[in-house]
Amino acid sequence: MRKQWLLSLMLLGLLPAAANAKSVWPFWDRYAEQFLKADGRVVDPDRNAMTTSEGQSYALFFSLVANDPRSFQKILSWTENNLAQGDLAKNLPSWSWGKKDDNQWGILDENSAADSDLWISYCLIQAGSLWKRPDYQAKGKSLLLHIAQEEVSTVPRIGPMLLPGKKDFTSLGQWTFNPSYLPLPLLYAASVADPSGPWKQMARNLPDWLQQVSPSGFAMDWVQCGITSCSAVPGPGNTSGVPHGSYDAIRVYLWAGIAEKNTPGNQKILKIFSPMLAYVKTHPSPPESVSPNGNVLSTASPTSFAAALVPFAFSSGDSALANQLQQKVMGSIYAPTGLLGNPARYYDQNLALFALGWQEQHYRFAPDGTLRVSWKT
């Protein structure tokens, strides 16, 4: 399937015949050319060249999938030196870095981003196994312990949950969460690396919690849970917005789609969010924004939303819809760059890399979250 896809791209003129010379994954090579600096920093041109721990963590994953250890080490070194005070084994990375008001470059916000931390830990542990690097594994496991200590809180009726960051998300019996911060494969992989940690219980509780906070079958960006109930909220620090599911929530469907079908609880998650597939079947594109009761607030979603739903449709058993969505995505690749859209936007490429990388079998997850890559198997 992957060879057929690459051949079709070459015939369409979207990739040169030698595009896979750098790594086993041409899309990653094109992404790295545009968004990855020589020192290992991933930049978002639409946000004043800002760098986030999210971007660094995703790039670690993509470079591992592409069997690109040189890029992996550069990304890791930059992340550690600039976001984690020189040591990821001891410090959670700050989530944002960029140009400050005094025109100096440095950390913009010292708070952490728990999903990025979890991805970084996961990538280190998996890279340690795949590339025979025990130093990576040790660092990843140490980071995982810090995540459990600083970013996990036990919530009444729910159990242990991953907070979005190490501070500012708990107050007076209220906990704020982001459902897209909890990829099921990563939680199970964390339980293997740290059997005494909260991860397996968190993974087992996740389907029921997602059902509770997604009553209409559409994922929300942010939710707040109290002693007795949970509800969608506009987001931290947002006093004028309305609760909705949009650019964060689209990852909930993506993570469910790329999880192995026999991962405990994932079939239930796919079923919970089946209303999204029902909507896409009768509309040209996924919704950009949805209210908690399922009303569509905006239909102007980028093509990357369709990409994110390709694995979800396949894993839900609707290959026809998945193929339709994939064709839409492939038709939006801009020939001169080989990237999605023109201009190519950072977040769109990340969604597409996860989705198309999975669809073309560059990677898979085992039921326990272990990473399986095409170049190893």
WOURMO-V163810 format. One record per backbone hydrogen bond with DSSP energy under -1.0 kcal/mol. NH is the residue of the N-H (numbers start at 1). CO is the residue of the C=O. Records with the same first field share a line. If there is no record, write none. Layout:
NH=CO, CO
This chain:
5=1
6=2
7=3
8=4
9=5
10=6
11=7
12=8
14=9
19=16
21=18
24=66
29=25
30=26
31=27
32=28
33=29
34=30
35=31
36=32
37=41
40=37
43=35
44=50
47=44
49=44
51=97
53=95
56=52
57=53
58=54
59=55
60=56
61=57
62=58
63=59
64=60
65=61
66=62
67=64
68=63
72=68
73=69
74=70
75=71
76=72
77=73
78=74
79=75
80=76
81=77
82=78
83=79
86=80
87=84
90=87
91=87
94=83
95=111
96=109
97=51
98=106
100=104
103=100
106=98
108=96
109=96
114=164
117=113
118=114
119=115
120=116
121=117
122=118
123=119
124=120
125=121
126=122
127=123
128=124
129=125
130=126
131=127
133=128
137=133
138=134
139=135
140=136
141=137
142=138
143=139
144=140
145=141
146=142
147=143
148=144
149=145
150=146
151=147
153=161
155=159
158=155
159=155
161=153
163=151
171=174
175=225
176=169
177=223
181=178
182=179
187=183
188=184
189=185
190=186
191=187
192=188
193=189
194=190
197=194
202=198
203=199
204=200
205=201
206=202
209=205
210=206
211=207
212=208
213=209
217=214
221=244
223=177
224=231
225=175
226=229
231=224
233=222
238=235
245=290
250=246
251=248
252=249
254=250
255=251
256=252
257=253
258=254
259=255
263=260
266=263
269=265
270=266
271=267
272=268
273=269
274=271
276=273
278=274
279=275
280=276
281=277
282=279
288=298
289=298
290=245
291=295
294=291
297=289
298=289
301=299
305=302
307=303
308=304
309=305
310=307
313=309
314=310
315=311
316=312
317=314
318=313
322=318
323=319
324=320
325=321
326=322
327=323
328=324
329=325
330=326
331=327
332=329
333=330
334=339
337=334
338=334
341=332
349=345
350=346
351=347
352=348
353=349
354=350
355=351
356=352
357=353
358=354
359=355
360=356
361=358
362=357
364=372
366=370
369=366
372=364
374=362
376=373
377=373
